[in-house]
Amino acid sequence: MARVTDKVFLLSLFLTTCLLLIFLSLCLVPSGQQAEAEVAAPQSTPVPANDTLQQIIQAKQTLKKKLSEEEKNLKREKAEVQQEVIRAEIQEINARIQALDSDFESIVSGVDPSEFSVVTGNVDWQQELQELLSPILEEIKKLTARPREMEALRKQVERYQKRIYLTKSAINSIQQHLDDTESNEMKQELKSLLIARQQRQDELKARLAAVQQQLTEKEQTKVSLLSSVRAIFREFFKSRGLNLFLALTAFFVVFLLMRETQRLAHKKTRLGRLGEHRSFLVRLAVIVYYLLTFLIAVIAFVLVLYLSGDWVLLGLAFLFLFGVAWTSKQTLPKFWEQAKLLLNLSTVREGERIIYEGLPWRVMALNLYTRLHNPDLRGGMIRLPLSALIGLESRPFYTDEPWFPTKSGDLVELADGAIGTIALQTPEQVVLDTRGGCQKTYATLTFLGLNPINYSNNTFAIIMDFGIDYACQADIIRTVPDLLHAHIITLLTEKEYGPDLVELVVDFKEAASSSLNLLIFARFPGSQAANYFALSRFFQQAAVDACTKYGWGIPFTQVTLHQADVVS
């Protein structure tokens, strides 16, 4: 548990250090290096500000004259329908004049007049959700304000250019009709319409010049990408960055403090010595403590943001917690299974034997990170997340039940014919010292699949057949086996492994085609497995020596030819 606490603390320290390094590097970059990150502004032909202002003034004067004429026409007009048309025209002219005034103020002051007005829109959300999300939306608008303003100005330029083009086409068409007509009344109407369209063209050109001027000024004041990032980071660390740092610090301090308190409680009290004998109430208390640790740490995080008055980060924190709660519906069954494991009520229980990835393990302690132990493997202690045990089953085991078929130093024979001594066995590999001195490595599961025969465990036997000549047929049942048995015992007393002999059997086995075969069966304890090959040679030598001593012939394979009778 202490190692987990140390890792969490080191991770939080590492993340905090990285953020501070990024902030310092952005703040300390020399201004000469910023030129490399400049964003190229689109090429445009700026219009002098004074000329633009003069065009706006002229357009306003023209609209005011037209407004005065329309107001006079409204007073003279008696028809109600025509009065509505004139009122609509007056309203449109007033809107144009206000737009020109706004452009004039924007160019002179350098500030968009709409920034001074407070606009409140109707929101369809519920009041609580609106209060929660509105600070976040405002921050997003602030971050994207400049790109959106420039994009809006570009669209206005395109729109005004299109309108000017259409107005110019209309003027040319009216002029064409004016040149072609001979009616004085028609000419009067066309001239009036032509003047109106020319005035509209002048107004659109003035608006276009104003918008182009605003766009040019914003493009000229564009800062480099690196400077923008530096400004964002600087502003962030002055306010919200500091609040976030304090909130994260509160979270980790509370979390680590409570985990350290739990570790000390296990170390200093009897709880740490109970191990697998912990009662159900103790296990339940541990789960409740885990939940309280996370809950109190989250409360500390939210409380710091609340006291700092940072509603943006607080709103994001609530959205994150809501997302976690929403997605927990899918993982709730998995959490429930893990809770049952912690309570020792599931299919895997502490102190029992479990098969994990083909190897037997003892469940030492069920915790957030469970410890499994195999005493017969070097490095046989592994830590697993609790979720890895879901779906597995454990069972009680006997005291003398082996955890692995071999131990280091055992002599084994495998199904592939390899014979050697175990040099190393771990959860991943088994290294075998073969008779030639070289080492052969097996994956642990592959080693088990070769059904190893362990000569060092319990006892092993040397079994061999030895044939003597048929001339000894009269004594082969009793005399010869007894003499050979006594001779072997005598020779064994001269060897270091003689005292360890467990059993020796010498008996007649069978009458073969060319020899009378004796069975020699000798059993030794596993401690003499290192002398397995020496013992095999010894019994061959002892049998030959007995034949020499007692004059027994050793037969060899003979071939007998039978000649068929010749028919004359």
C-alpha positions as CSV (number, residue, x, y, z in Angstrom):
1,M,0.0,0.0,0.0
2,A,2.9,2.3,0.8
3,R,4.3,1.7,-2.7
4,V,1.0,2.7,-4.3
5,T,0.9,5.9,-2.2
6,D,4.4,6.8,-3.2
7,K,3.6,6.2,-6.9
8,V,0.5,8.5,-6.7
9,F,2.5,11.2,-5.0
10,L,5.4,11.0,-7.5
11,L,2.9,11.1,-10.4
12,S,1.2,14.3,-9.0
13,L,4.6,15.9,-8.4
14,F,5.7,15.0,-12.0
15,L,2.6,16.5,-13.6
16,T,2.9,19.7,-11.5
17,T,6.5,20.1,-12.5
18,C,5.7,19.6,-16.2
19,L,3.0,22.4,-16.0
20,L,5.4,24.8,-14.3
21,L,8.1,24.1,-16.8
22,I,5.7,24.7,-19.7
23,F,4.6,28.0,-18.2
24,L,8.2,29.2,-17.5
25,S,9.3,28.2,-21.0
26,L,6.5,30.1,-22.6
27,C,7.1,33.2,-20.5
28,L,10.9,33.3,-21.0
29,V,11.0,32.8,-24.8
30,P,13.0,35.7,-26.2
31,S,10.9,38.1,-28.4
32,G,13.4,37.6,-31.3
33,Q,12.3,34.0,-31.6
34,Q,8.6,34.9,-31.9
35,A,9.1,35.9,-35.5
36,E,9.4,32.2,-36.5
37,A,5.9,31.5,-35.3
38,E,4.2,34.5,-36.9
39,V,1.0,33.7,-38.7
40,A,1.0,35.2,-42.1
41,A,-1.8,37.7,-42.6
42,P,-3.8,37.6,-45.9
43,Q,-2.8,40.2,-48.4
44,S,-5.2,43.2,-48.7
45,T,-5.1,46.8,-49.8
46,P,-5.8,48.9,-46.8
47,V,-7.9,52.0,-47.2
48,P,-6.8,55.2,-45.3
49,A,-8.9,55.8,-42.2
50,N,-9.6,59.4,-43.1
51,D,-10.9,58.6,-46.5
52,T,-13.1,55.9,-45.0
53,L,-14.5,58.3,-42.5
54,Q,-15.2,60.8,-45.2
55,Q,-17.1,58.2,-47.2
56,I,-19.2,57.3,-44.2
57,I,-20.1,61.0,-43.6
58,Q,-21.1,61.5,-47.2
59,A,-23.2,58.4,-47.1
60,K,-24.9,59.6,-43.9
61,Q,-25.7,63.0,-45.4
62,T,-27.2,61.4,-48.5
63,L,-29.4,59.1,-46.3
64,K,-30.4,62.0,-44.1
65,K,-31.5,64.0,-47.2
66,K,-33.5,61.0,-48.4
67,L,-34.9,60.5,-44.9
68,S,-36.1,64.1,-44.9
69,E,-37.7,63.7,-48.3
70,E,-39.5,60.5,-47.2
71,E,-40.8,62.2,-44.1
72,K,-42.2,65.1,-46.3
73,N,-43.8,62.5,-48.6
74,L,-45.3,60.8,-45.5
75,K,-47.0,64.0,-44.4
76,R,-48.3,64.7,-47.9
77,E,-49.5,61.2,-48.6
78,K,-53.2,60.5,-47.7
79,A,-53.5,56.8,-48.7
80,E,-52.9,54.5,-45.7
81,V,-51.4,51.8,-47.8
82,Q,-48.8,54.1,-49.3
83,Q,-48.1,55.5,-45.8
84,E,-47.1,52.0,-44.6
85,V,-44.7,51.7,-47.5
86,I,-43.2,55.1,-46.8
87,R,-42.8,54.2,-43.0
88,A,-41.1,50.9,-43.9
89,E,-38.7,52.9,-46.1
90,I,-38.1,55.4,-43.3
91,Q,-37.3,52.5,-40.9
92,E,-34.9,51.0,-43.3
93,I,-33.1,54.4,-43.8
94,N,-32.8,54.9,-40.1
95,A,-31.3,51.4,-39.7
96,R,-28.7,52.3,-42.4
97,I,-27.9,55.5,-40.6
98,Q,-27.4,53.6,-37.3
99,A,-25.2,51.1,-39.0
100,L,-23.0,53.9,-40.5
101,D,-22.8,55.5,-37.1
102,S,-21.7,52.3,-35.6
103,D,-19.0,51.9,-38.3
104,F,-17.8,55.4,-37.7
105,E,-17.5,54.9,-34.0
106,S,-15.8,51.6,-34.4
107,I,-13.1,53.1,-36.7
108,V,-12.6,56.2,-34.6
109,S,-12.5,54.4,-31.2
110,G,-11.1,51.1,-32.2
111,V,-13.7,49.3,-30.2
112,D,-16.8,47.6,-31.5
113,P,-19.8,49.5,-30.1
114,S,-21.7,46.2,-29.6
115,E,-19.3,45.5,-26.8
116,F,-20.9,48.3,-24.8
117,S,-24.4,46.9,-25.1
118,V,-25.6,44.1,-22.9
119,V,-27.5,41.5,-24.8
120,T,-29.5,38.8,-23.1
121,G,-31.0,36.0,-25.0
122,N,-33.7,33.7,-24.1
123,V,-32.3,30.3,-23.2
124,D,-34.5,27.1,-23.4
125,W,-32.5,25.3,-20.7
126,Q,-33.7,25.1,-17.2
127,Q,-32.5,27.8,-14.9
128,E,-30.1,25.6,-12.9
129,L,-28.4,24.2,-16.0
130,Q,-28.2,27.7,-17.5
131,E,-26.4,29.1,-14.4
132,L,-24.0,26.2,-14.5
133,L,-23.1,26.3,-18.2
134,S,-23.2,30.0,-18.9
135,P,-19.7,30.7,-17.4
136,I,-18.2,27.9,-19.5
137,L,-19.9,29.2,-22.7
138,E,-18.7,32.7,-22.0
139,E,-15.1,31.5,-21.6
140,I,-15.4,29.5,-24.9
141,K,-16.7,32.7,-26.6
142,K,-13.8,34.7,-25.2
143,L,-11.3,32.2,-26.5
144,T,-12.8,32.2,-30.0
145,A,-13.9,35.9,-30.1
146,R,-11.1,37.2,-32.3
147,P,-11.3,34.4,-35.0
148,R,-15.1,34.7,-35.1
149,E,-14.9,38.5,-35.4
150,M,-12.5,38.3,-38.3
151,E,-14.6,35.6,-40.0
152,A,-17.7,37.7,-39.6
153,L,-15.9,40.7,-41.1
154,R,-14.7,38.6,-44.1
155,K,-18.3,37.5,-44.7
156,Q,-19.5,41.1,-44.6
157,V,-16.9,42.1,-47.2
158,E,-18.1,39.3,-49.4
159,R,-21.7,40.2,-48.9
160,Y,-21.2,43.9,-49.6
161,Q,-19.1,43.2,-52.7
162,K,-21.9,41.0,-54.0
163,R,-24.5,43.7,-53.3
164,I,-22.3,46.3,-55.0
165,Y,-22.0,44.1,-58.0
166,L,-25.8,43.6,-58.2
167,T,-26.4,47.3,-57.7
168,K,-24.0,48.1,-60.4
169,S,-25.8,45.7,-62.7
170,A,-29.1,47.3,-61.8
171,I,-27.8,50.8,-62.6
172,N,-26.5,49.7,-66.0
173,S,-29.9,48.1,-66.8
174,I,-31.8,51.2,-65.6
175,Q,-29.4,53.4,-67.7
176,Q,-30.0,51.2,-70.7
177,H,-33.8,51.6,-70.3
178,L,-33.4,55.3,-69.8
179,D,-31.5,55.6,-73.1
180,D,-34.0,53.6,-75.0
181,T,-37.2,55.2,-73.8
182,E,-38.8,58.3,-75.3
183,S,-41.6,58.8,-72.8
184,N,-41.0,61.7,-70.4
185,E,-43.0,60.1,-67.6
186,M,-40.9,56.9,-68.0
187,K,-37.7,58.9,-68.0
188,Q,-38.7,60.7,-64.8
189,E,-39.5,57.4,-63.1
190,L,-36.2,55.8,-64.3
191,K,-34.2,58.8,-63.3
192,S,-35.7,58.7,-59.8
193,L,-34.9,55.0,-59.6
194,L,-31.4,55.5,-61.0
195,I,-30.6,58.1,-58.4
196,A,-31.9,55.8,-55.6
197,R,-29.7,53.0,-56.9
198,Q,-26.7,55.2,-57.2
199,Q,-27.1,56.4,-53.7
200,R,-27.5,52.8,-52.6
201,Q,-24.2,52.0,-54.4
202,D,-22.4,54.8,-52.7
203,E,-23.8,53.7,-49.3
204,L,-22.6,50.1,-49.9
205,K,-19.2,51.3,-51.0
206,A,-18.9,53.3,-47.8
207,R,-20.0,50.2,-45.7
208,L,-17.6,48.1,-47.6
209,A,-14.7,50.5,-47.0
210,A,-15.6,50.6,-43.3
211,V,-15.7,46.8,-42.9
212,Q,-12.4,46.5,-44.9
213,Q,-10.8,49.1,-42.6
214,Q,-11.9,47.2,-39.5
215,L,-10.6,43.9,-41.0
216,T,-7.3,45.5,-41.9
217,E,-6.9,46.9,-38.4
218,K,-7.5,43.6,-36.8
219,E,-5.1,41.8,-39.2
220,Q,-2.4,44.4,-38.5
221,T,-2.8,43.9,-34.8
222,K,-2.6,40.1,-35.1
223,V,0.0,38.6,-32.7
224,S,2.1,35.5,-33.3
225,L,0.7,32.1,-32.4
226,L,3.4,31.7,-29.7
227,S,2.5,35.0,-28.2
228,S,-1.2,34.1,-28.1
229,V,-0.4,30.8,-26.4
230,R,1.9,32.5,-23.9
231,A,-0.8,35.1,-23.2
232,I,-3.4,32.3,-22.6
233,F,-1.1,30.4,-20.3
234,R,-0.1,33.5,-18.5
235,E,-3.7,34.5,-17.9
236,F,-4.6,30.9,-17.0
237,F,-1.9,30.5,-14.4
238,K,-2.8,33.9,-12.9
239,S,-6.3,32.9,-12.1
240,R,-7.8,29.6,-13.0
241,G,-4.5,27.8,-13.2
242,L,-3.8,28.7,-9.6
243,N,-7.3,27.7,-8.6
244,L,-6.9,24.4,-10.4
245,F,-3.5,23.8,-8.9
246,L,-4.8,24.5,-5.4
247,A,-7.8,22.2,-6.0
248,L,-5.6,19.3,-7.2
249,T,-3.3,19.8,-4.3
250,A,-6.2,19.6,-1.9
251,F,-7.4,16.4,-3.6
252,F,-4.1,14.6,-3.5
253,V,-3.2,15.8,0.0
254,V,-6.5,14.5,1.4
255,F,-6.3,11.3,-0.7
256,L,-2.7,10.5,0.3
257,L,-3.3,11.5,3.9
258,M,-6.2,9.1,4.2
259,R,-4.3,6.3,2.5
260,E,-1.3,6.9,4.7
261,T,-3.6,6.7,7.7
262,Q,-4.9,3.4,6.5
263,R,-1.4,2.1,6.0
264,L,-0.3,3.1,9.5
265,A,-3.5,1.5,11.0
266,H,-2.6,-1.8,9.3
267,K,1.0,-1.5,10.4
268,K,0.6,-0.4,14.0
269,T,-2.6,-2.3,14.9
270,R,-3.7,-5.9,14.9
271,L,-5.5,-5.4,11.6
272,G,-2.3,-5.7,9.6
273,R,-1.6,-9.1,11.2
274,L,-5.0,-10.7,10.6
275,G,-4.3,-11.3,6.9
276,E,-6.7,-13.8,5.5
277,H,-8.4,-14.2,8.8
278,R,-10.1,-10.8,8.6
279,S,-13.8,-10.9,9.5
280,F,-16.6,-9.7,7.3
281,L,-17.1,-6.5,9.2
282,V,-13.4,-5.6,8.9
283,R,-13.5,-6.2,5.1
284,L,-16.7,-4.1,4.9
285,A,-15.1,-1.3,6.8
286,V,-12.1,-1.4,4.4
287,I,-14.5,-0.9,1.4
288,V,-16.4,1.9,3.1
289,Y,-13.0,3.5,3.9
290,Y,-12.0,3.3,0.2
291,L,-15.2,5.0,-0.8
292,L,-14.9,7.7,1.8
293,T,-11.3,8.3,0.8
294,F,-12.3,9.1,-2.8
295,L,-15.5,11.0,-1.8
296,I,-13.7,13.3,0.7
297,A,-10.9,14.0,-1.7
298,V,-13.5,15.0,-4.4
299,I,-15.3,17.2,-1.8
300,A,-12.0,18.9,-1.0
301,F,-11.4,19.5,-4.7
302,V,-14.8,21.0,-5.3
303,L,-14.7,23.0,-2.1
304,V,-11.5,24.8,-3.1
305,L,-13.1,25.7,-6.4
306,Y,-16.2,26.9,-4.6
307,L,-14.3,29.1,-2.2
308,S,-12.2,30.6,-5.0
309,G,-15.4,31.6,-6.8
310,D,-14.2,30.0,-10.1
311,W,-17.5,28.9,-11.5
312,V,-16.0,27.9,-14.8
313,L,-13.8,25.2,-13.3
314,L,-16.5,24.3,-10.8
315,G,-19.0,23.8,-13.7
316,L,-16.5,21.7,-15.6
317,A,-15.8,19.6,-12.4
318,F,-19.6,19.0,-12.0
319,L,-19.9,18.0,-15.6
320,F,-17.0,15.6,-15.2
321,L,-18.5,14.1,-12.1
322,F,-21.8,13.8,-13.9
323,G,-20.1,12.0,-16.8
324,V,-18.4,9.6,-14.4
325,A,-21.7,8.9,-12.6
326,W,-23.5,8.4,-16.0
327,T,-20.9,6.0,-17.3
328,S,-20.7,4.1,-14.1
329,K,-24.0,2.5,-15.0
330,Q,-22.2,0.3,-17.4
331,T,-19.4,-0.6,-15.0
332,L,-21.6,-1.1,-11.9
333,P,-21.8,-4.9,-12.3
334,K,-18.0,-5.0,-12.5
335,F,-17.7,-2.9,-9.4
336,W,-20.1,-5.1,-7.6
337,E,-18.1,-8.2,-8.4
338,Q,-14.9,-6.4,-7.1
339,A,-16.8,-5.5,-3.9
340,K,-17.7,-9.1,-3.4
341,L,-14.1,-10.1,-3.9
342,L,-13.0,-7.6,-1.3
343,L,-15.6,-8.9,1.1
344,N,-14.2,-12.5,0.5
345,L,-17.7,-13.6,-0.7
346,S,-16.9,-14.3,-4.4
347,T,-15.4,-17.3,-6.2
348,V,-11.9,-16.3,-5.2
349,R,-11.0,-16.2,-1.5
350,E,-8.0,-15.3,0.5
351,G,-5.6,-18.2,1.5
352,E,-6.9,-20.5,-1.2
353,R,-5.3,-22.0,-4.3
354,I,-6.0,-20.5,-7.7
355,I,-4.9,-21.2,-11.3
356,Y,-3.9,-18.1,-13.1
357,E,-2.5,-18.2,-16.6
358,G,-1.8,-22.0,-16.2
359,L,0.1,-21.8,-12.9
360,P,-1.0,-22.5,-9.4
361,W,-0.9,-19.5,-6.9
362,R,-1.9,-18.9,-3.4
363,V,-4.1,-15.8,-2.8
364,M,-2.2,-13.9,-0.1
365,A,-4.5,-10.8,0.2
366,L,-7.5,-9.5,-1.7
367,N,-7.1,-5.8,-2.1
368,L,-7.2,-3.2,-4.9
369,Y,-4.0,-4.8,-6.0
370,T,-4.1,-8.5,-5.0
371,R,-0.9,-10.4,-4.2
372,L,-0.5,-14.0,-5.5
373,H,2.4,-16.2,-4.3
374,N,4.0,-19.4,-5.6
375,P,6.7,-20.5,-3.1
376,D,8.4,-22.9,-5.6
377,L,9.1,-20.3,-8.2
378,R,11.9,-17.7,-8.0
379,G,10.2,-14.3,-8.2
380,G,6.9,-16.0,-7.5
381,M,5.1,-13.0,-6.0
382,I,2.9,-11.0,-8.4
383,R,0.4,-8.2,-8.0
384,L,-2.8,-8.1,-10.0
385,P,-5.6,-5.6,-10.2
386,L,-8.7,-6.9,-8.5
387,S,-10.6,-6.9,-11.8
388,A,-8.2,-9.6,-13.2
389,L,-9.7,-12.1,-10.7
390,I,-13.3,-11.8,-11.9
391,G,-14.4,-15.1,-13.4
392,L,-11.7,-17.2,-11.7
393,E,-12.2,-19.8,-9.0
394,S,-10.1,-20.8,-6.0
395,R,-10.2,-23.8,-3.7
396,P,-8.7,-24.9,-0.4
397,F,-5.4,-26.8,-0.7
398,Y,-3.6,-29.4,1.3
399,T,-0.4,-28.7,3.3
400,D,1.7,-31.2,1.2
401,E,0.2,-30.2,-2.1
402,P,3.0,-29.2,-4.5
403,W,3.0,-25.7,-6.1
404,F,5.4,-26.8,-9.0
405,P,6.6,-30.3,-10.0
406,T,10.3,-29.4,-9.6
407,K,12.7,-27.3,-7.6
408,S,16.0,-25.8,-8.4
409,G,18.7,-28.5,-8.5
410,D,16.2,-31.3,-9.4
411,L,17.2,-33.8,-12.1
412,V,14.3,-34.1,-14.6
413,E,13.6,-36.0,-17.8
414,L,11.2,-34.4,-20.3
415,A,9.0,-35.9,-23.0
416,D,11.2,-34.5,-25.7
417,G,14.1,-36.6,-24.4
418,A,16.0,-33.8,-22.6
419,I,17.5,-34.7,-19.3
420,G,19.1,-32.2,-17.0
421,T,19.2,-30.3,-13.8
422,I,16.8,-27.4,-13.0
423,A,19.0,-24.2,-13.0
424,L,16.2,-21.7,-12.7
425,Q,12.4,-21.7,-12.6
426,T,10.3,-18.5,-12.7
427,P,6.7,-17.7,-13.7
428,E,8.0,-17.0,-17.2
429,Q,10.7,-19.6,-17.9
430,V,12.5,-22.7,-16.8
431,V,16.3,-23.1,-17.5
432,L,17.7,-26.7,-17.7
433,D,21.4,-27.6,-17.4
434,T,21.7,-30.5,-19.8
435,R,24.3,-33.3,-19.5
436,G,26.6,-31.6,-22.0
437,G,26.9,-28.5,-19.8
438,C,24.8,-26.2,-22.0
439,Q,21.5,-24.7,-20.9
440,K,18.1,-25.2,-22.5
441,T,15.3,-22.7,-21.8
442,Y,11.6,-23.5,-21.9
443,A,8.6,-21.3,-21.4
444,T,7.1,-22.4,-18.1
445,L,3.8,-23.6,-19.6
446,T,5.8,-25.4,-22.3
447,F,7.9,-27.1,-19.6
448,L,4.8,-28.3,-17.8
449,G,3.3,-29.6,-21.1
450,L,6.3,-31.9,-21.5
451,N,5.3,-33.9,-18.4
452,P,8.7,-33.7,-16.5
453,I,9.8,-36.8,-14.6
454,N,11.5,-35.7,-11.4
455,Y,14.2,-38.1,-10.3
456,S,15.1,-35.9,-7.3
457,N,11.6,-36.1,-5.7
458,N,11.0,-39.1,-3.4
459,T,13.0,-42.1,-4.9
460,F,14.2,-43.2,-8.3
461,A,15.1,-46.6,-9.7
462,I,17.8,-48.1,-12.0
463,I,16.3,-50.9,-14.0
464,M,18.3,-53.0,-16.5
465,D,18.4,-56.4,-18.1
466,F,21.5,-58.5,-18.2
467,G,21.9,-61.8,-20.2
468,I,24.2,-64.7,-19.5
469,D,24.9,-67.9,-21.5
470,Y,22.6,-70.9,-21.5
471,A,25.5,-72.9,-20.0
472,C,24.3,-71.5,-16.6
473,Q,20.8,-72.8,-17.1
474,A,21.0,-75.1,-14.0
475,D,21.9,-72.3,-11.6
476,I,19.9,-69.4,-13.2
477,I,16.9,-69.6,-10.9
478,R,18.6,-69.2,-7.5
479,T,22.4,-69.5,-7.4
480,V,23.2,-67.0,-10.1
481,P,20.8,-64.2,-8.8
482,D,22.0,-64.7,-5.2
483,L,25.7,-64.5,-6.2
484,L,25.1,-61.4,-8.4
485,H,23.1,-59.7,-5.6
486,A,25.9,-60.3,-3.1
487,H,28.5,-59.1,-5.5
488,I,26.7,-55.9,-6.2
489,I,26.2,-55.2,-2.5
490,T,29.9,-55.8,-1.9
491,L,30.9,-53.3,-4.7
492,L,28.4,-50.7,-3.5
493,T,30.1,-50.5,-0.1
494,E,33.1,-49.1,-1.9
495,K,31.0,-46.2,-3.4
496,E,29.8,-43.0,-1.8
497,Y,26.3,-43.7,-2.8
498,G,26.3,-47.3,-1.4
499,P,24.8,-46.4,2.0
500,D,21.8,-44.7,0.4
501,L,20.6,-47.9,-1.4
502,V,16.9,-48.3,-0.6
503,E,16.2,-51.6,-2.4
504,L,18.0,-54.0,-4.6
505,V,16.3,-56.9,-6.5
506,V,18.2,-59.4,-8.8
507,D,16.0,-62.1,-10.3
508,F,15.6,-64.2,-13.4
509,K,13.4,-62.5,-15.9
510,E,13.1,-64.5,-19.1
511,A,14.7,-67.0,-21.4
512,A,15.5,-65.1,-24.6
513,S,16.6,-66.5,-27.9
514,S,20.3,-66.5,-27.2
515,S,20.6,-65.7,-23.5
516,L,19.1,-66.1,-20.1
517,N,18.1,-62.6,-18.9
518,L,18.3,-61.3,-15.4
519,L,16.4,-58.3,-14.0
520,I,18.4,-55.8,-11.9
521,F,16.3,-53.3,-10.0
522,A,17.9,-50.8,-7.7
523,R,16.1,-48.0,-5.9
524,F,17.8,-44.9,-4.4
525,P,16.6,-41.7,-2.7
526,G,16.1,-38.5,-4.6
527,S,19.2,-37.1,-3.0
528,Q,21.3,-39.3,-5.2
529,A,19.7,-38.2,-8.4
530,A,22.8,-36.3,-9.4
531,N,24.5,-39.7,-9.6
532,Y,21.8,-41.2,-11.9
533,F,24.1,-41.7,-14.9
534,A,27.0,-43.0,-12.7
535,L,24.7,-45.5,-11.1
536,S,23.6,-46.8,-14.5
537,R,27.2,-47.4,-15.5
538,F,28.0,-48.9,-12.1
539,F,25.4,-51.7,-12.4
540,Q,26.6,-52.6,-15.9
541,Q,30.2,-52.8,-14.6
542,A,29.2,-54.9,-11.6
543,A,27.3,-57.4,-13.7
544,V,30.3,-57.9,-16.1
545,D,32.7,-58.1,-13.1
546,A,30.5,-60.9,-11.6
547,C,30.5,-62.8,-14.8
548,T,34.3,-62.6,-14.9
549,K,34.6,-63.7,-11.3
550,Y,32.3,-66.7,-11.5
551,G,33.0,-67.7,-15.1
552,W,29.6,-66.9,-16.5
553,G,29.6,-66.5,-20.2
554,I,28.1,-63.4,-21.8
555,P,26.3,-64.5,-25.0
556,F,26.3,-62.6,-28.2
557,T,23.8,-62.7,-31.0
558,Q,24.3,-65.9,-33.1
559,V,22.9,-66.7,-36.5
560,T,22.1,-70.4,-37.2
561,L,21.8,-71.6,-40.8
562,H,19.6,-74.7,-41.5
563,Q,20.4,-76.5,-44.8
564,A,17.4,-77.9,-46.6
565,D,17.4,-81.5,-47.8
566,V,18.3,-81.8,-51.4
567,V,15.9,-83.9,-53.5
568,S,17.7,-86.0,-56.1
